[in-house]
Amino acid sequence: MMRIAVTGSKGQVATSLLERGRAKAEVVALGRPAFDLTDRAAVLTGLEAARPDVVVNAAAYTAVDKAETEEAAAVRVNGDGAGHVAEAAARLGVPLLHLSTDYVFDGALDRPYREDDPTSPTGAYGRSKLAGEKAVADRCEDSAILRTAWVYSPFGANFVRTMLRLNETRDEVGVVADQRGNPTSALDIADALIATIAARMKDDASPALRGVFHMTGSGEATWADLAETVFHQAAARGRRLTHVRRIATADYPTPARRPANSRLDNEKLARVYGVRLPEWRQSVESCCDRLLS
Ligand SMILES: NC(=O)c1ccc[n+]([C@@H]2O[C@H](COP(=O)([O-])OP(=O)(O)OC[C@H]3O[C@@H](n4cnc5c(N)ncnc54)[C@H](OP(=O)(O)O)[C@@H]3O)[C@@H](O)[C@H]2O)c1
């Protein structure tokens, strides 16, 4: 069986990959404290010991707002750390799939972003992830950078779980309605990673399989749309129906500025790898189903 080493063992994507990969691959999850991305030697020896056929880098400093006051710490993980993982994969001669983010874009475009649109992050987290993309491209020729967005799952801290927690006590919640993006289930990312790896392993020579790809849920939404979908799922299972008050970004100030348009165009992944993620609504429903039953 193929061996996949995934970093960030307790994160949403790694946890999902452990669950979804079980039948198809041996998934080895590497995480802190032993495997710290900021420790180059630990990354090199940890990945070597894992003897992977492919590496997935899902570890990241993901606290978007906190990064504004801790940019150096974010860069050590998302920039330098990603570079260490890329160096390790290159030394082992195995492909690397590296996860990145919609926040490398500033959101000014009026259509979904394509892979080759110019990047221009508006915050420290986006800058640190862009540094990671560059480090990966520089250090590991056989790599694919997969930009995802708005990730939720039954695991860890995420928007869907926050909304379900608010539903327990609140009749109304104000949610931002002027940012558009692609809600993405980490379980769908895991399935897509497995399909991508399978296609990659069948054809390891093609340079077309390398480079940047967008990997998000199909369809688009605002945070308010996403919250409404969650609350309807809760109500359908006998919980209260929390009302969404649609607010503007300006009414909900956060330390990091978020792009108004962070929609990603997924056609390249479908064309090159034949991989397409499900409609976001369907996946939000199954996540809520799992969390509420
Ligand atoms: N979540 C989103 O909405 C979103 C959006 C776009 C892109 N992405 C990208 O998708 C990928 C996966 O995100 P996710 O949602 O699964 O993230 P997550 O749930 O926040 O998990 C990130 C994991 O990275 C680990 N980590 C942090 N610093 C580390 C370090 N120095 N060394 C080793 N591990 C470290 C954390 O470990 P601990 O458990 O020890 O803290 C955590 O388990 C990341 O590349 C992220 O940038 C996420």
The ligand as an SDF file (V2000), in Angstrom:
LIG
                    3D

 48 52  0  0  0  0  0  0  0  0999 V2000
   -8.6340   26.5440    7.8570 N   0  0  0  0  0  0  0  0  0  0  0  0
   -8.8640   27.2650    6.7770 C   0  0  0  0  0  0  0  0  0  0  0  0
   -9.9220   27.9040    6.6360 O   0  0  0  0  0  0  0  0  0  0  0  0
   -7.8600   27.3030    5.6440 C   0  0  0  0  0  0  0  0  0  0  0  0
   -8.1140   28.1480    4.5560 C   0  0  0  0  0  0  0  0  0  0  0  0
   -7.1980   28.1680    3.5120 C   0  0  0  0  0  0  0  0  0  0  0  0
   -6.0630   27.3750    3.5650 C   0  0  0  0  0  0  0  0  0  0  0  0
   -5.8420   26.5920    4.6450 N   0  0  0  0  0  0  0  0  0  0  0  0
   -4.6100   25.8080    4.6770 C   0  0  0  0  0  0  0  0  0  0  0  0
   -4.9390   24.4340    4.7230 O   0  0  0  0  0  0  0  0  0  0  0  0
   -3.9570   23.7320    5.4890 C   0  0  0  0  0  0  0  0  0  0  0  0
   -4.6160   22.9100    6.5630 C   0  0  0  0  0  0  0  0  0  0  0  0
   -5.4010   23.7610    7.3930 O   0  0  0  0  0  0  0  0  0  0  0  0
   -6.2510   23.1910    8.6130 P   0  0  0  0  0  0  0  0  0  0  0  0
   -7.5500   23.9060    8.5950 O   0  0  0  0  0  0  0  0  0  0  0  0
   -6.2120   21.7180    8.6350 O   0  0  0  0  0  0  0  0  0  0  0  0
   -5.3840   23.7840    9.8070 O   0  0  0  0  0  0  0  0  0  0  0  0
   -5.5330   23.5450   11.3850 P   0  0  0  0  0  0  0  0  0  0  0  0
   -6.7300   22.7220   11.6740 O   0  0  0  0  0  0  0  0  0  0  0  0
   -5.3760   24.8790   12.0080 O   0  0  0  0  0  0  0  0  0  0  0  0
   -4.2700   22.6450   11.6990 O   0  0  0  0  0  0  0  0  0  0  0  0
   -2.9830   23.1110   11.5230 C   0  0  0  0  0  0  0  0  0  0  0  0
   -2.0590   22.1490   12.2050 C   0  0  0  0  0  0  0  0  0  0  0  0
   -0.7360   22.6490   12.0050 O   0  0  0  0  0  0  0  0  0  0  0  0
   -0.0230   22.3940   13.1640 C   0  0  0  0  0  0  0  0  0  0  0  0
    1.1100   23.2870   13.3560 N   0  0  0  0  0  0  0  0  0  0  0  0
    1.1110   24.6080   13.6270 C   0  0  0  0  0  0  0  0  0  0  0  0
    2.3510   25.0560   13.8020 N   0  0  0  0  0  0  0  0  0  0  0  0
    3.1750   23.9740   13.6430 C   0  0  0  0  0  0  0  0  0  0  0  0
    4.5580   23.7830   13.7080 C   0  0  0  0  0  0  0  0  0  0  0  0
    5.4010   24.7820   13.9930 N   0  0  0  0  0  0  0  0  0  0  0  0
    5.0560   22.5520   13.4860 N   0  0  0  0  0  0  0  0  0  0  0  0
    4.2370   21.5120   13.2220 C   0  0  0  0  0  0  0  0  0  0  0  0
    2.9070   21.6300   13.1560 N   0  0  0  0  0  0  0  0  0  0  0  0
    2.3790   22.8560   13.3620 C   0  0  0  0  0  0  0  0  0  0  0  0
   -0.9920   22.5480   14.3010 C   0  0  0  0  0  0  0  0  0  0  0  0
   -0.4810   21.7600   15.3490 O   0  0  0  0  0  0  0  0  0  0  0  0
   -0.9850   21.8560   16.8840 P   0  0  0  0  0  0  0  0  0  0  0  0
   -2.2190   21.0200   16.9150 O   0  0  0  0  0  0  0  0  0  0  0  0
    0.1610   21.2780   17.6280 O   0  0  0  0  0  0  0  0  0  0  0  0
   -1.2200   23.3220   17.1610 O   0  0  0  0  0  0  0  0  0  0  0  0
   -2.2750   22.0210   13.7000 C   0  0  0  0  0  0  0  0  0  0  0  0
   -2.4940   20.6810   14.0460 O   0  0  0  0  0  0  0  0  0  0  0  0
   -2.9720   24.7910    5.9830 C   0  0  0  0  0  0  0  0  0  0  0  0
   -1.9100   24.8710    5.0770 O   0  0  0  0  0  0  0  0  0  0  0  0
   -3.7610   26.0730    5.9000 C   0  0  0  0  0  0  0  0  0  0  0  0
   -2.9350   27.1910    5.7280 O   0  0  0  0  0  0  0  0  0  0  0  0
   -6.7130   26.5340    5.6850 C   0  0  0  0  0  0  0  0  0  0  0  0
  1  2  1  0
  2  3  2  0
  2  4  1  0
  4  5  1  0
  4 48  2  0
  5  6  2  0
  6  7  1  0
  7  8  2  0
  8  9  1  0
  8 48  1  0
  9 10  1  0
  9 46  1  0
 10 11  1  0
 11 12  1  0
 11 44  1  0
 12 13  1  0
 13 14  1  0
 14 15  2  0
 14 16  1  0
 14 17  1  0
 17 18  1  0
 18 19  2  0
 18 20  1  0
 18 21  1  0
 21 22  1  0
 22 23  1  0
 23 24  1  0
 23 42  1  0
 24 25  1  0
 25 26  1  0
 25 36  1  0
 26 27  1  0
 26 35  1  0
 27 28  2  0
 28 29  1  0
 29 30  1  0
 29 35  2  0
 30 31  1  0
 30 32  2  0
 32 33  1  0
 33 34  2  0
 34 35  1  0
 36 37  1  0
 36 42  1  0
 37 38  1  0
 38 39  2  0
 38 40  1  0
 38 41  1  0
 42 43  1  0
 44 45  1  0
 44 46  1  0
 46 47  1  0
M  CHG  2   8   1  16  -1
M  END
$$$$
